[in-house]
Amino acid sequence: MSDPTLPPSRTRFSFAGTLRGLAAVAVITLLMTQIVVVALRYVFSIGAPWATDLLTYLFFFIVSLPLAGVLLRNESVRVDVMSQRFPPAVRQAIDRVALLGLLFPAMAWAAWKSVPMVQTSWRVLESSPTLGGLPGFFILKTITALLFFTLAVVALILGLRSGVYRADPIEEGDRS
């Protein structure tokens, strides 16, 4: 029961947080499925190609779901030795060049080149290349193309706005 003297708490929806939550559920499901696959294979001597495909699908979701959120929040892992010494304006210029000159063109090209593959996959309703595997491989290919497109759009938007990233993680680390 809630305390009536406390103000009601508001739950804030976060797209990146939702994707992280889905990825966390996928990690737990992946671990549980891996235990089942190992038990089936080594304890009961039963091969399960569908389970191996499920592990592949889950790993794909774990890797791809948080990517846009990581880019939006500037949470990628960087090995920077020199950029820590740069002023914030120089770091923003480097980020802008990376987003508009590297990430955007690469992701836009990948999205464009994946369209024929996705169309062909949908035309035949492609299933797993593994014999006895899961159906729906065309969905993974579609998500891959959408992921490329989403990353291209996010890179373009971030690269064109006045402050590339709202808060600089290096400056935040210096304040704490």
C-alpha positions, 0 to 999 in steps of 0.5 A: 500500500502506498503512503498518501503523504508522498507525492505520486511517482511518475513512470517515465517512458524511455525508448532506449530503456525499453530496448535495454529491457528487451535485450536483458530478457533476451540475455536471460532467455539465451542463457536458459535456452543454452542450458536446455540445448546442452542438457538435450545434447549431452544428457539425453543425446538429442540434437535440436537444430531449432534450439541452436537457431533460437540461440542465434536469433536471441544473440542477434536481438541482444546485439542489435536492440540496444544499438540505437540507444547506445548511439543516442546516449553516447554510451559507446566504449571508446579507447581515447588517449588523446581526446581527453585533452581536447576541448569540448568543441574539438571533441564535438567536431570529431564526433560530427565528422565521425557521425556524418563522414563515417557512420551515416554513409556506411549505414545508409549504404548497408541499408540500401544494399540490403533491400534486394536481399530482404525482398528476395527473402520475403518473396520465398519466406526464407527459413533457417539455413540449418536443416530442421531449424526455425522458420522466419529467417526473413524477419532477421534479415528485415531487422538487419536492414531496419537496423542499418536504416535506423543507425543512418537516420540517428547518425544524420540527426545527431550529426546535424544538430547544434550540440552533437551530444547533449552531455559530454561523458568526459566532462561528466566524469570530471565533475564526479 
